[in-house]
Amino acid sequence: MKYIKDYKDGDRIFDIYFCKFKSSAVTKNGKNYDNVIIQDKTGTLDAKIWDPNNAGIADFDAMDYIEVYGDVTSFNGALQVNVKRVRKCEEGEYDEGEYMPVSRKNLDEMYADLLKIIESIENTYLKALLNKFFVEDKTFAARFRKASAAKSIHHGFIGGLLEHTLGVAKLCDYYCTAYPILNRDLLLTAAICHDIGKVQEISPFPTNDYTDAGQFLGHIVIGSEMVGKKAAEISGFPQMLEMQLKHCILAHHGEFEYGSPKKPALIEAVALSHADDTDAKMETFTEILQSSQETGWLGFNRLFESNLRRTM
């Protein structure tokens, strides 16, 4: 397929794309037309269907995959497609990975690495808890593997939650070698579970938006509740251990103003909050660099509160 980033004025388009948006409108002359945004993994492109009643324009909606035939033109300095024909595509005609942002890393390999860390946990209760989520609960595991870690900001792509979780867990594993005072089993279990609430907070792609649970509760509270439910299924799970694990989850944003219901009271909670912040910021900066063509200063960024620059 030809990617959206490669189109230029005067090109003809004839391929399958994801319909991100569709709405009807009326010209100044009272003629109906459709506004459409098509998408692939490289970006989006505005499209206009000036004659929606044309026999070549099949019925379709936003969130459908469509085969588009038309001409690429430039309007007000931006490219758009003058659509001539549209066909709604069926499952099996397209590869979702070509249209949605996906982790650059192999999902199977990352999940195998995560399972190796779980296998290294020595505390029988914590290992049982992790196995209940990531081995026994097939529905959760499948959704976790493909979930996004954010609507935007960092790791906002398929596999983003897995990539971020593994990154945080590996940082925490290093912390345990550098600072032996840390309880490795507790910290790594907290690292692996710290964002599990995001499987309920954010809907899967292609929507990738906040759910009602995400709006009302947020992933921190949801994750704590999920841990409590799984712990209740394990006979004799120590109450203090459960509270400490939940505390690490509830405090992993570090500060009240960043959304944490609690500030860290355990050394493991402090370590987790810094590992989470480090991995998130490194990915955010990476995404900024990858999305910019500038070779020097990139401009002011509100998250980093600085004018950022690419390393020369």
Solvent accessible surface area in square Angstrom, and as a share of the most:
residue,aa,sasa,rsa
1,M,94,0.42
2,K,80,0.34
3,Y,53,0.20
4,I,13,0.06
5,K,135,0.57
6,D,68,0.35
7,Y,14,0.05
8,K,131,0.55
9,D,87,0.45
10,G,67,0.65
11,D,21,0.11
12,R,150,0.55
13,I,0,0.00
14,F,116,0.48
15,D,34,0.18
16,I,24,0.12
17,Y,0,0.00
18,F,3,0.01
19,C,0,0.00
20,K,97,0.41
21,F,94,0.39
22,K,59,0.25
23,S,40,0.25
24,S,95,0.62
25,A,27,0.21
26,V,92,0.53
27,T,38,0.22
28,K,215,0.91
29,N,147,0.75
30,G,52,0.50
31,K,111,0.47
32,N,92,0.47
33,Y,34,0.13
34,D,12,0.06
35,N,35,0.18
36,V,5,0.03
37,I,49,0.25
38,I,1,0.00
39,Q,20,0.09
40,D,3,0.01
41,K,97,0.41
42,T,46,0.27
43,G,28,0.27
44,T,67,0.39
45,L,12,0.06
46,D,70,0.36
47,A,1,0.01
48,K,41,0.17
49,I,1,0.01
50,W,91,0.32
51,D,70,0.36
52,P,37,0.23
53,N,137,0.70
54,N,62,0.32
55,A,110,0.85
56,G,24,0.23
57,I,22,0.11
58,A,41,0.32
59,D,134,0.69
60,F,7,0.03
61,D,95,0.49
62,A,38,0.29
63,M,90,0.40
64,D,26,0.13
65,Y,20,0.08
66,I,2,0.01
67,E,42,0.19
68,V,1,0.00
69,Y,44,0.17
70,G,0,0.00
71,D,36,0.19
72,V,1,0.01
73,T,52,0.30
74,S,58,0.37
75,F,125,0.52
76,N,136,0.70
77,G,79,0.76
78,A,59,0.46
79,L,58,0.29
80,Q,24,0.11
81,V,0,0.00
82,N,42,0.22
83,V,11,0.06
84,K,85,0.36
85,R,114,0.42
86,V,6,0.03
87,R,98,0.36
88,K,91,0.39
89,C,8,0.05
90,E,113,0.51
91,E,160,0.72
92,G,71,0.69
93,E,74,0.33
94,Y,57,0.22
95,D,89,0.46
96,E,57,0.25
97,G,27,0.26
98,E,45,0.20
99,Y,8,0.03
100,M,1,0.00
101,P,51,0.32
102,V,58,0.33
103,S,10,0.07
104,R,146,0.53
105,K,114,0.48
106,N,79,0.41
107,L,35,0.17
108,D,88,0.45
109,E,114,0.51
110,M,8,0.04
111,Y,15,0.06
112,A,45,0.35
113,D,48,0.25
114,L,0,0.00
115,L,62,0.31
116,K,139,0.59
117,I,20,0.10
118,I,3,0.02
119,E,119,0.53
120,S,45,0.29
121,I,1,0.01
122,E,149,0.67
123,N,49,0.25
124,T,103,0.60
125,Y,73,0.28
126,L,2,0.01
127,K,52,0.22
128,A,34,0.26
129,L,0,0.00
130,L,0,0.00
131,N,39,0.20
132,K,42,0.18
133,F,3,0.01
134,F,4,0.02
135,V,61,0.35
136,E,106,0.47
137,D,42,0.22
138,K,145,0.61
139,T,110,0.64
140,F,15,0.06
141,A,11,0.09
142,A,58,0.45
143,R,91,0.33
144,F,0,0.00
145,R,65,0.24
146,K,106,0.45
147,A,11,0.09
148,S,6,0.04
149,A,0,0.00
150,A,14,0.11
151,K,98,0.42
152,S,69,0.44
153,I,110,0.56
154,H,22,0.10
155,H,4,0.02
156,G,21,0.20
157,F,17,0.07
158,I,9,0.04
159,G,0,0.00
160,G,0,0.00
161,L,0,0.00
162,L,0,0.00
163,E,13,0.06
164,H,0,0.00
165,T,1,0.00
166,L,9,0.04
167,G,18,0.18
168,V,0,0.00
169,A,0,0.00
170,K,106,0.45
171,L,53,0.26
172,C,0,0.00
173,D,41,0.21
174,Y,134,0.51
175,Y,36,0.14
176,C,15,0.09
177,T,103,0.60
178,A,42,0.33
179,Y,128,0.49
180,P,113,0.71
181,I,133,0.67
182,L,14,0.07
183,N,75,0.38
184,R,76,0.28
185,D,24,0.12
186,L,5,0.02
187,L,0,0.00
188,L,0,0.00
189,T,0,0.00
190,A,0,0.00
191,A,0,0.00
192,I,0,0.00
193,C,0,0.00
194,H,0,0.00
195,D,2,0.01
196,I,0,0.00
197,G,0,0.00
198,K,16,0.07
199,V,6,0.04
200,Q,79,0.35
201,E,15,0.07
202,I,9,0.04
203,S,21,0.14
204,P,75,0.47
205,F,32,0.13
206,P,48,0.30
207,T,73,0.42
208,N,14,0.07
209,D,53,0.28
210,Y,94,0.36
211,T,37,0.21
212,D,109,0.57
213,A,35,0.27
214,G,9,0.09
215,Q,128,0.57
216,F,172,0.72
217,L,89,0.45
218,G,16,0.16
219,H,17,0.07
220,I,11,0.06
221,V,50,0.28
222,I,4,0.02
223,G,0,0.00
224,S,11,0.07
225,E,84,0.38
226,M,21,0.09
227,V,0,0.00
228,G,14,0.13
229,K,143,0.60
230,K,32,0.14
231,A,2,0.01
232,A,89,0.69
233,E,105,0.47
234,I,22,0.11
235,S,109,0.70
236,G,58,0.56
237,F,24,0.10
238,P,50,0.32
239,Q,136,0.60
240,M,117,0.52
241,L,23,0.11
242,E,35,0.16
243,M,96,0.43
244,Q,54,0.24
245,L,0,0.00
246,K,53,0.22
247,H,28,0.12
248,C,0,0.00
249,I,0,0.00
250,L,40,0.20
251,A,0,0.00
252,H,1,0.00
253,H,58,0.26
254,G,12,0.12
255,E,61,0.27
256,F,125,0.52
257,E,133,0.60
258,Y,144,0.55
259,G,47,0.45
260,S,4,0.03
261,P,60,0.38
262,K,106,0.45
263,K,91,0.39
264,P,36,0.23
265,A,85,0.66
266,L,48,0.24
267,I,82,0.42
268,E,13,0.06
269,A,0,0.00
270,V,63,0.36
271,A,11,0.09
272,L,0,0.00
273,S,13,0.09
274,H,109,0.48
275,A,0,0.00
276,D,15,0.08
277,D,65,0.34
278,T,54,0.32
279,D,23,0.12
280,A,16,0.13
281,K,65,0.27
282,M,115,0.52
283,E,14,0.06
284,T,10,0.06
285,F,52,0.22
286,T,46,0.27
287,E,49,0.22
288,I,35,0.18
289,L,49,0.24
290,Q,103,0.46
291,S,93,0.60
292,S,27,0.17
293,Q,165,0.73
294,E,101,0.45
295,T,97,0.56
296,G,16,0.15
297,W,147,0.52
298,L,38,0.19
299,G,32,0.31
300,F,136,0.57
301,N,35,0.18
302,R,209,0.76
303,L,81,0.41
304,F,44,0.18
305,E,137,0.61
306,S,48,0.31
307,N,72,0.37
308,L,11,0.06
309,R,97,0.35
310,R,65,0.24
311,T,128,0.74
312,M,163,0.73
